[in-house]
């Protein structure tokens, strides 16, 4: 993707990426476990952002629970 990215809004080819984690359901909200992971791709020119769903590991969720 990095080589072929073109912003769908302005046509810019430069971007930044970041990771976002969120809670996904009732119990994960109660225990503040962020078990949903997304990669955000943001155009450096117009700031248009797209989110792509990622996967989380079970051990990552457990560690998140104990470090919350």
MILOSE-250451 format. One line per field, with one value per atom (N, C-alpha, C): residue in one letter; atom name; x, y, z. Coordinates in pm, whole numbers, padded with zeros to 5 digits, always signed. Example, Ala and Ser with C-alpha at 12.3 -4.5 7.8 and 13.67 -1.06 7.14 Angstrom:
residues 2
r	A A A S S S
a	N CA C N CA C
x	+01319 +01230 +01320 +01285 +01367 +01290
y	-00569 -00450 -00330 -00225 -00106 +00003
z	+00780 +00780 +00780 +00708 +00714 +00787
//
This chain:
residues 68
r	X X X X X X X X X X X X X X X X X X X X X X X X X X X X X X X X X X X X X X X X X X X X X X X X X X X X X X X X X X X X X X X X X X X X X X X X X X X X X X X X X X X X X X X X X X X X X X X X X X X X X X X X X X X X X X X X X X X X X X X X X X X X X X X X X X X X X X X X X X X X X X X X X X X X X X X X X X X X X X X X X X X X X X X X X X X X X X X X X X X X X X X X X X X X X X X X X X X X X X X X X X X X
a	N CA C N CA C N CA C N CA C N CA C N CA C N CA C N CA C N CA C N CA C N CA C N CA C N CA C N CA C N CA C N CA C N CA C N CA C N CA C N CA C N CA C N CA C N CA C N CA C N CA C N CA C N CA C N CA C N CA C N CA C N CA C N CA C N CA C N CA C N CA C N CA C N CA C N CA C N CA C N CA C N CA C N CA C N CA C N CA C N CA C N CA C N CA C N CA C N CA C N CA C N CA C N CA C N CA C N CA C N CA C N CA C N CA C N CA C N CA C N CA C N CA C N CA C N CA C N CA C N CA C N CA C N CA C N CA C
x	+00082 +00000 +00086 +00195 +00278 +00325 +00353 +00404 +00295 +00171 +00063 -00044 -00024 -00129 -00150 -00275 -00316 -00442 -00441 -00557 -00678 -00791 -00909 -00975 -00937 -00997 -00916 -00782 -00702 -00594 -00571 -00471 -00328 -00307 -00174 -00123 +00008 +00066 +00141 +00139 +00209 +00108 +00142 +00049 +00123 +00049 +00099 +00009 +00064 -00018 -00010 -00114 -00120 -00208 -00203 -00285 -00386 -00508 -00616 -00670 -00693 -00756 -00881 -00987 -01115 -01175 -01275 -01348 -01453 -01495 -01584 -01720 -01736 -01864 -01888 -01997 -02038 -01932 -01882 -01785 -01651 -01611 -01484 -01493 -01612 -01629 -01625 -01690 -01692 -01551 -01473 -01337 -01231 -01273 -01184 -01077 -01119 -01030 -01049 -00944 -00951 -00917 -01021 -00998 -01023 -01044 -01057 -00938 -00878 -00758 -00780 -00742 -00755 -00625 -00594 -00485 -00546 -00501 -00549 -00446 -00490 -00404 -00454 -00368 -00406 -00324 -00391 -00324 -00255 -00129 -00056 -00098 -00167 -00209 -00347 -00449 -00587 -00637 -00560 -00591 -00707 -00749 -00850 -00795 -00877 -00832 -00923 -00861 -00933 -00890 -00984 -00954 -00961 -00865 -00861 -00858 -00951 -00962 -00845 -00786 -00677 -00720 -00625 -00654 -00577 -00634 -00567 -00540 -00437 -00404 -00466 -00490 -00545 -00453 -00322 -00227 -00224 -00241 -00246 -00366 -00480 -00600 -00581 -00515 -00490 -00397 -00289 -00197 -00264 -00352 -00426 -00514 -00575 -00662 -00582 -00461 -00382 -00310 -00293 -00225 -00322 -00452 -00552 -00568
y	-00119 +00000 +00125 +00126 +00245 +00298 +00210 +00252 +00305 +00259 +00292 +00384 +00437 +00518 +00649 +00676 +00805 +00847 +00964 +01012 +01023 +00962 +00968 +01107 +01195 +01330 +01433 +01431 +01538 +01487 +01356 +01301 +01301 +01346 +01349 +01206 +01187 +01054 +01037 +01137 +01131 +01107 +01019 +00984 +00949 +00942 +00897 +00785 +00693 +00586 +00592 +00541 +00535 +00417 +00376 +00265 +00317 +00268 +00306 +00179 +00179 +00066 +00115 +00034 +00071 -00050 -00024 -00133 -00182 -00308 -00363 -00406 -00436 -00485 -00447 -00496 -00459 -00494 -00618 -00658 -00590 -00570 -00502 -00356 -00295 -00158 -00153 -00251 -00255 -00269 -00359 -00385 -00302 -00212 -00123 -00200 -00306 -00385 -00338 -00289 -00237 -00349 -00422 -00542 -00524 -00404 -00376 -00290 -00327 -00256 -00209 -00085 -00027 +00044 +00045 +00125 +00245 +00363 +00486 +00534 +00563 +00617 +00758 +00858 +00998 +01068 +01134 +01215 +01333 +01358 +01468 +01605 +01608 +01736 +01781 +01699 +01741 +01680 +01587 +01522 +01423 +01384 +01280 +01152 +01081 +00961 +00843 +00728 +00603 +00508 +00426 +00326 +00187 +00103 -00035 -00125 -00219 -00308 -00405 -00420 -00514 -00626 -00709 -00819 -00797 -00846 -00838 -00979 -00994 -01126 -01141 -01262 -01289 -01241 -01262 -01219 -01066 -00998 -00851 -00801 -00868 -00831 -00854 -00964 -00994 -00890 -00858 -00756 -00620 -00587 -00461 -00459 -00572 -00579 -00550 -00606 -00590 -00455 -00387 -00257 -00140 -00167 -00060 +00001
z	+00000 +00000 +00000 +00072 +00085 -00050 -00142 -00271 -00363 -00342 -00435 -00377 -00256 -00194 -00268 -00300 -00356 -00282 -00223 -00147 -00241 -00203 -00289 -00293 -00202 -00198 -00276 -00258 -00320 -00416 -00421 -00512 -00460 -00338 -00278 -00258 -00267 -00251 -00120 -00034 +00094 +00207 +00302 +00408 +00536 +00646 +00775 +00823 +00902 +00959 +01111 +01175 +01320 +01357 +01482 +01531 +01632 +01621 +01712 +01774 +01905 +01974 +02043 +02034 +02095 +02166 +02251 +02313 +02215 +02231 +02131 +02180 +02306 +02353 +02498 +02550 +02686 +02790 +02791 +02893 +02873 +02749 +02726 +02768 +02760 +02808 +02960 +03025 +03172 +03227 +03168 +03216 +03145 +03057 +02983 +02905 +02837 +02752 +02609 +02551 +02414 +02317 +02275 +02196 +02047 +02000 +01857 +01814 +01702 +01655 +01512 +01484 +01351 +01314 +01185 +01134 +01064 +01101 +01040 +00938 +00817 +00712 +00683 +00707 +00695 +00588 +00496 +00393 +00461 +00426 +00489 +00437 +00324 +00267 +00317 +00294 +00328 +00459 +00519 +00646 +00637 +00518 +00502 +00562 +00641 +00711 +00681 +00654 +00635 +00745 +00796 +00898 +00837 +00873 +00827 +00949 +00954 +01069 +01072 +01191 +01210 +01302 +01339 +01431 +01560 +01669 +01798 +01847 +01926 +01980 +02118 +02158 +02290 +02400 +02384 +02487 +02496 +02384 +02385 +02462 +02448 +02523 +02672 +02709 +02850 +02910 +02839 +02888 +02901 +02806 +02814 +02938 +02972 +03090 +03217 +03228 +03350 +03357 +03246 +03248 +03248 +03245 +03244 +03380
//
